[in-house]
Each structure stands twice: as structure tokens, then as C-alpha cells.
């Protein structure tokens, strides 16, 4: 039984990319979703000036809690319902 192509990996190079909202409106939507659903939501966006402050301000406005992780090229934001 020939198993040559099974579990050997991709034959072509595939660039892996993160799915990220292209605007800060995605951050606002996820903050609102976290507050309304009482669920924790993680959002990854490109690192840019003002992203962290925008996330924290949005969380305050909708009644969620924001935690931020700065990465080399991205910002990971964790929105959670208030305790």
C-alpha cells in the first residue's frame, strides 16, 4: 500500500496570515459583543498608533474590560465582561 503523499506536508509554499479586522470598527464590534454576551473575545489587529487607547476607551464605553498584549507587528486585545 503506497502512502507517499500522506502526512508529508504541503508541496507548495503557503504564506500564513492572521485574519485581522481592517478597521477599528471591528475592535468596537468585538468589545460590544463581549459585553453583551458575557463572553471573552480575543481580537488581533495590526500594531498602529492609538490602537491600545482606542481599545481601552471602547471597552469603558460598552462596559467591558480590556487587556492588551503588544506583539512585534500586532496587538492582541482581550475583551471580557466586567467581574
C-alpha distance (Angstrom), angle and dihedral (degrees) to the residues before:
residue distance angle dihedral
X1 . . .
X2 3.81 . .
X3 3.79 116.3 .
X4 3.79 99.0 169.4
X5 3.81 99.6 134.4
X6 3.79 101.0 35.3
X7 3.81 117.8 108.4
X8 3.78 93.6 -11.4
X9 3.79 95.7 118.0
X10 3.75 133.4 -116.3
X11 3.79 118.6 -35.4
X12 3.80 92.1 -149.3
X13 3.75 129.7 53.5
X14 3.77 113.1 -103.4
X15 3.78 121.1 -166.8
X16 3.78 108.9 -138.4
X17 3.77 113.3 -143.8
X18 3.75 132.9 179.9
X19 3.78 117.8 -115.6
X20 3.80 103.2 -122.3
X21 3.77 133.8 172.4
X22 3.78 108.9 -108.2
X23 3.78 94.1 -142.9
X24 3.75 139.1 33.4
X25 3.81 89.3 -108.1
X26 3.81 86.5 80.6
X27 3.80 89.1 57.0
X28 3.80 90.1 51.2
X29 3.80 92.2 49.0
X30 3.80 92.9 50.9
X31 3.81 92.2 47.9
X32 3.79 89.7 51.6
X33 3.81 90.9 46.9
X34 3.82 91.7 51.8
X35 3.80 92.2 50.0
X36 3.81 95.5 45.8
X37 3.80 97.9 41.8
X38 3.82 97.4 39.5
X39 3.82 88.3 -129.7
X40 3.79 132.0 126.9
X41 3.81 113.4 -111.3
X42 3.81 127.6 -169.7
X43 3.80 119.9 -155.3
X44 3.80 126.2 -173.2
X45 3.79 117.7 -159.8
X46 3.80 133.8 167.7
X47 3.78 113.8 -85.7
X48 3.80 109.8 -102.9
X49 3.80 138.5 147.4
X50 3.79 112.9 -76.9
X51 3.81 97.9 15.8
X52 3.81 95.5 113.3
X53 3.80 94.6 46.8
X54 3.80 90.7 46.2
X55 3.81 91.1 52.0
X56 3.80 93.0 49.0
X57 3.81 93.2 45.6
X58 3.80 91.8 48.2
X59 3.80 91.3 49.2
X60 3.80 90.9 52.7
X61 3.82 91.2 49.3
X62 3.81 95.3 52.0
X63 3.80 97.2 37.0
X64 3.79 100.1 -107.5
X65 3.81 132.8 124.3
X66 3.82 118.3 -118.7
X67 3.80 126.4 -155.1
X68 3.79 118.8 -176.7
X69 3.80 132.9 -154.5
X70 3.81 116.1 -167.5
X71 3.79 114.2 -147.5
X72 3.80 130.1 -178.7
X73 3.80 94.8 -91.4
X74 3.77 104.8 1.6
X75 3.78 142.9 48.5
X76 3.80 118.9 -136.0
X77 3.79 112.5 -153.9
X78 3.80 122.7 -166.8
X79 3.78 114.5 -159.6
X80 3.80 116.6 -167.4
X81 3.80 134.8 171.6
X82 3.80 115.4 -101.5
X83 3.81 114.4 -88.8
